[in-house]
Amino acid sequence: MSTRRETKEQVKRLWRDGEVRLSWHAENEMDAECLEIADVRHVLWYGRIVDDQVGDDGPRHRYHGEVVSGTPTGVIVELGEELVIVTVFLL
C-alpha cells in the first residue's frame, strides 16, 4: 500500500500524462455545481486526501480542498491504469 504522498504523486503523473477520465456522474455533478476541469485539478493538486477505500476497479481516495474560486469541494478518484474522477461535490 502506498503512502498518501505517493498517491498524490501518482494522481499528478496520471493527470500530466493525460490518463484521466471523468465518470458520467462526475460530469453531471460538475455541470450542476458549475465547476470546470481546472477546479477538479486544483483540488487534486492543492487539497488533501482525507479517506482511502477499495473501489470496484481499484483504490479510491477522497480529496478535500478548494476550487479556483475558493469554494470548499470534495473529489473522489479511483486509481488504476488511468485516473478516474468518480464524483465531485461541494463541502
Phi, psi and omega in degrees: 000136183271160177283166179296327177296316178296322178297315179299321178294321178295318178300314180296320179296313179300320179297311181299326180279358179078016181268060184233137176223134175269132173289161177303318180298315179298318178300316179296317179295320178298317177299314183297326182262005180057046179254150179250167179298329177297327178293318178298314179301318181299317178297316182292324182284317190247352178277187180233151176279126182247350181202145177234135179218172172256120180264186180299321186242011180154184180294142177244145180225134177260123177256143168238136179190202180235145173282179185305322182280353178101359180288128177297130187216148176247149177223133173249127179241155175237133183254136174200228175292339177222168176266119178254123174276107186282312178202163179224139183207149176280143179265000000 
